[in-house]
């Protein structure tokens, strides 16, 4: 039986991935802070293990992830958060909250699990298309996801000698409790079910980057290939209309 570990499995993309991998016959280790939410759907499945911990706490993460003495075929580090700033006014405490979860939470998990990496291990990091361009109010979120993008690319090179595959997941807008808080238009919004299907399809093929929905992501990739002055002008124009 193949084994997958998924963080941020209490809602949204992580929860849907956990359900879908479980339905496909994988043994799922579902991780999150809300143990009641995890247990509410996992208790009827004999191929699901629940781990509750705060990924921003390095010691708690290490303690939780060393409970199971096993190697995983696939590790999806999905847990994340989003907070916006207004009018370009930097709030360092906000940045720290976002980076603690989106970047250092991922690093805590990798550090705890890397001793069990073996030939064929597949590590997937949850990035975002927000890393492609400088977007209004997204300074903290976008910067944290840009760091994840760079981390994934670098690890992909460094772990190649160990035959460990690293994938970057770059979703567009997905309808989750996190995006439900957004107060702006979200073009080409997809459901968690659609996101899970795209992610599982891409990871199954060992894609170095899994990005979706394609029309949206390729448009952003095209914009990001332009000179910076043109990028900024187009982003300003688009966001003003929105």
N, C-alpha and C positions, 0 to 999 in steps of 0.2 A: 504494500500500500504506500502510495506517495504521500509525503508529509509537507504541509505548508504552514508557515507561521505568518499571521497577519496582525499588525498593530492598528489601533484605531478602529477596532471591529464592533464598536457599540452602535454605530449609526452610519448612514450614508454609504459611500463607496466600500468602505471596509466591511461593514455588515453584509452588504450584498455579495461581495467577493467570498466572505466566509460561508454564507448560505450556498452559493453556487458551487464552490469547491467541495463542500460537504456532500451536496447532491450528486456530484460527479464521482464520489467514492474516495476522495482524498481524506487523510486524517488531518483535521484542521486544529491548529492551536490559535484560538481567538483571544487577542489581547486588548485590554482597555481598562479605563479607570472605573467604569460603572459595572460592577460585577453582577448586579441584579438584571440589568439589560442583557448582558451576555448569557446568563443562565436561563433567562426566560425562553430563549429559542434553542439553546444548546442542550437543555436537559432531556429533550426527546430524541437526541441523536447520540449514537454510541461511538461516533467517529469524530467527536469534538471535545477538545480540552480547553478549559477557560483559565486564563491567567489575568489577574487584576493587579495593575501597578501603574505608577506615574512615571512615564518615560523621561521626564525632566529630572528625576531623582536617580542619579547614576547607581548608587548602592542598591536602591529598591529594584531597579531594572536588572542589575546583575543577579540579585538574589532570586527574582522571579524567573528569569530566563535560564538559570542553572538548575531549576527544579527538575526539569525534564532532561535526562541524560540521553539525548538523541541528536542526530543530525537531521537537517531539513533539506528536502529537495528544492524548495522554493521559500524565500523569505520576502515578504512584501511589507516594507516599512511605510505605512500609510498615514499614521496619526499626524494631525496637523491642525492649525488654527489660522484665523485671519482677523486682523484688526486694521482699520484704516486711519490715516491722519487727515487733517483738514487744512487747506490753505498752505501746505508746505511747512507747517509748524511741527518741528521735530519734538517728539516725546520719547526720551531715551527709555523710560520704564516700559512703554508700549513696545518698542523695538525689542527689548530684552524678553518680554513675554512671548512675542512671536518667534524669536530666534531660539528661545529655550525649548519650545516644542518642535518647530519645523526643522531646525538644524541640529541642536544639541541633543534633542530627544532621539533623533535618528542615529547620531554618533554614539550615544549611550548604548543603544541596541546593538549596533555593529560591534562595538568593543566587547559587549557581553557574549556575542554569538560567534565572533571570528575564530575562536579556538576550535569550532566545530565545522568550519568551512572545509570542504573536501572536493575532490575532483567531481565536477558536475553540479555543484551547488549553484543556485541561481538567486541572485540578490537583486531586488527591484525597489527603487526609491521613488517616492511620490513627489514629483515636481509640479510644475504648472506652466501653462502657456503665458502666464503673467511674467515669466522670466524672459520672454522673447523681446519685449518692448518696455520702455518706461511709461507707465500708466498713471493717471491721476489718482492720488490718495493711496496708492498701493506701494509706497516706498518700503515699508517694513515687510509686507507679505512678499512682494516681488523680489526684494533683495534676498530674503531667506530662501526663496525657491531658486533664484539664480545661483546661490551657494550650493544647493542640492544638485543642480544641473552640473556645476563644475566638479563637485564631489563624485558624482556618478561617472563622469567622463574620465577623471583621474584614476578612480578605483578600477575602472574597466581595463586600463592599461596595466596598472600595478598587479592586479589579481589574475591577469591572463596566464602568467607562468604557473599558477596553481589550478588552472582550468576552471576558474570560477567566472561565471557569466554575470555581468552587471547590466541592468536595464534601467533606463529613465522613463518614468511615466509622466506624460505631460497632457493632462486633461484641459479641455475648455471648461465652459460652465456646466456644472452638474447639479441637479436639484437635490440638495441635501439640507439638513438643519442649519449648516453654516451659510450656504448661499441664500437660504430663506430670509436671512437678515439683511441682504443687500437691498439698497434703496435706488438702484439704477437698472436700466435695461440690460439683460443678459442674452446676447444673440446666440442662436443655435443651442439653446439649453437642452441638455439630454437628461434622461432618467438614470438613476443608479443601476437599473437593469441593463440599459444600453452601455453605460460606462463599464460595468463588469464584463459584459460580453466582449467589448473592444479590448480591454486589458487582458483577459484570459486568452483571447485569440492571439494578441501580440506576444505575450509571454510564452505561449506554447511554441511560437516560432522563434523564440530567443531574439526578438527584435532589440536592438540597442536603444531605440526610443519608441515608445508606444504613445502616439499622439492622436487625439480625436476631439470633436468630429473633424474629418479631413478637410472639408471646405473651409472651415474656420481656421484650423491650424496652418494649412498651407497659405492662406491669406496673410496670417500673422508672420509666418516665416518669410514670405515675400517682402513684407514691410521691413522686417528686421534685416534684410539683406541690403537695404538702401543706405545711402550715406546718412549719418546721424541727423543732420539738419533737415533732410527730407522726412525722415521718420518722425521727428518731433512735430514738424508742420502738419503732417497727415494725422497724427494722433490728436493734436489740438483740434483740427477741423472735425474729425470724426466724433470726438467726445463732446464738443460743443453742440453738435447736432443732436446727440443723444440726450 
